[in-house]
Amino acid sequence: MYYNEDCISGSKKHLKDGTVDLIITDPPFAISGDKLHKHYNRDEKHVIDGYVEIPKDQYMDFSINWIAQAHRILKDDGSMYIVSGWSNLLDILLALEQNEFDIINHIIWKYNFGVYTKKKYVTSHYHILYCKKQNNKKVKFNTNCRFGPSEKTENDGSALYSDMEDVWVINREYKQGKTKNKNQLPKELLKKMILYSSDENDLVCDFFLGSFSTAKVARALNRNSTGFEINSEAFDHQINKIEKIEAGCMLKDLKIPENKIHFNQGKSWSEEDIEKLLTRYNALKTQRLSDKESFEILSGEFGRGRFSILNIVKANRSEKT
Ligand SMILES: C[S@@+](CC[C@H](N)C(=O)[O-])C[C@H]1O[C@@H](n2cnc3c(N)ncnc32)[C@H](O)[C@@H]1O
């Protein structure tokens, strides 16, 4: 259910304690977001009117009050992602502390289309605070939801490591000529947070729905969703749209992670194993295979990760020199 209401009073009325698995939300930033088009010099005719901004002098109390509700409705193993600009980030950080949330990661989301400036640096990032309730050790996190342990990037690094780094480079969507909300979050960003931090049929809540981006991606990934938007114009425009999204429609297009576990992973290397590996490695080198190709073959034959093989070969080289 979605509510065209203030998120603080609305959540008190409609959401019970400990019922939400994941909160993803992008509150107003108290930077006159309702007038942002003046800075961006953008054509506002496709932007929905009535974005509700919070005055700076009320931002701290406002943040404390909605984050208190977030803490109340979140399950013990649940988590929360808050997207924030840097201008009033301090208020959000203090409100999190006051409400007994711990920050697990402070993620930087780097996007395109920063505001062009001449006399200062261009702002082209947001902060994403990934949090849990204090003292809860077990938080739902699906480590291999996008990449398996042995998948590689184009540069031969670990794809999983790269995906789990805390700087995310994700472009905003350029929706020329389409009706939109101010500050709409891109699907790729939402997909990443939802996949890592929830399972199918879990409940995802957004306190500030705007164009319902979180709710739309959650539904497309077969999660349940709920949330609040105080602006009637945005709410009425989006509420019909979300019902037309087929639940789970994005699932079939997801990349399937290769969860290949090597059959000898974790076993220590015996002298004999090392001997056999080096003999086979030298044989492959006589076939003029590159190290990358050789390690791929050896990984399959010896049931070990490529880094483990690389380390043995390197150690053997340095012994000889
Ligand atoms: C930054 S936007 C959210 C954008 C959204 N994440 C998206 O991708 O479209 C913040 C939204 O919060 C709404 N809002 C402001 N105060 C609110 C309140 N007290 N309760 C619910 N919504 C509120 C604003 O009208 C605005 O649409």
The ligand as an SDF file (V2000), in Angstrom:
LIG
                    3D

 27 29  0  0  0  0  0  0  0  0999 V2000
   14.1940   13.6910   -3.2840 C   0  0  0  0  0  0  0  0  0  0  0  0
   12.5290   13.3830   -3.6110 S   0  0  0  0  0  0  0  0  0  0  0  0
   12.4040   11.6500   -3.7730 C   0  0  0  0  0  0  0  0  0  0  0  0
   12.6850   11.2000   -5.1630 C   0  0  0  0  0  0  0  0  0  0  0  0
   12.4840    9.7170   -5.3440 C   0  0  0  0  0  0  0  0  0  0  0  0
   13.5040    8.9500   -4.6500 N   0  0  0  0  0  0  0  0  0  0  0  0
   12.5040    9.3830   -6.8280 C   0  0  0  0  0  0  0  0  0  0  0  0
   13.3900    8.6070   -7.2760 O   0  0  0  0  0  0  0  0  0  0  0  0
   11.6580    9.8950   -7.5550 O   0  0  0  0  0  0  0  0  0  0  0  0
   11.7870   13.6940   -2.0540 C   0  0  0  0  0  0  0  0  0  0  0  0
   10.2730   13.5860   -2.0830 C   0  0  0  0  0  0  0  0  0  0  0  0
    9.7870   13.6680   -0.7290 O   0  0  0  0  0  0  0  0  0  0  0  0
    8.5330   14.3270   -0.7590 C   0  0  0  0  0  0  0  0  0  0  0  0
    8.2580   14.7650    0.6380 N   0  0  0  0  0  0  0  0  0  0  0  0
    8.6810   15.9010    1.2670 C   0  0  0  0  0  0  0  0  0  0  0  0
    8.2770   15.9090    2.5400 N   0  0  0  0  0  0  0  0  0  0  0  0
    7.5840   14.7650    2.7520 C   0  0  0  0  0  0  0  0  0  0  0  0
    6.9470   14.1890    3.8800 C   0  0  0  0  0  0  0  0  0  0  0  0
    6.9170   14.8090    5.0600 N   0  0  0  0  0  0  0  0  0  0  0  0
    6.3570   12.9760    3.7370 N   0  0  0  0  0  0  0  0  0  0  0  0
    6.3610   12.3290    2.5410 C   0  0  0  0  0  0  0  0  0  0  0  0
    6.9430   12.8220    1.4170 N   0  0  0  0  0  0  0  0  0  0  0  0
    7.5570   14.0220    1.5300 C   0  0  0  0  0  0  0  0  0  0  0  0
    8.7550   15.4420   -1.7760 C   0  0  0  0  0  0  0  0  0  0  0  0
    7.5280   15.9470   -2.2690 O   0  0  0  0  0  0  0  0  0  0  0  0
    9.5880   14.7050   -2.8500 C   0  0  0  0  0  0  0  0  0  0  0  0
    8.7530   14.1340   -3.8450 O   0  0  0  0  0  0  0  0  0  0  0  0
  1  2  1  0
  2  3  1  0
  2 10  1  0
  3  4  1  0
  4  5  1  0
  5  6  1  0
  5  7  1  0
  7  8  2  0
  7  9  1  0
 10 11  1  0
 11 12  1  0
 11 26  1  0
 12 13  1  0
 13 14  1  0
 13 24  1  0
 14 15  1  0
 14 23  1  0
 15 16  2  0
 16 17  1  0
 17 18  1  0
 17 23  2  0
 18 19  1  0
 18 20  2  0
 20 21  1  0
 21 22  2  0
 22 23  1  0
 24 25  1  0
 24 26  1  0
 26 27  1  0
M  CHG  2   2   1   9  -1
M  END
$$$$
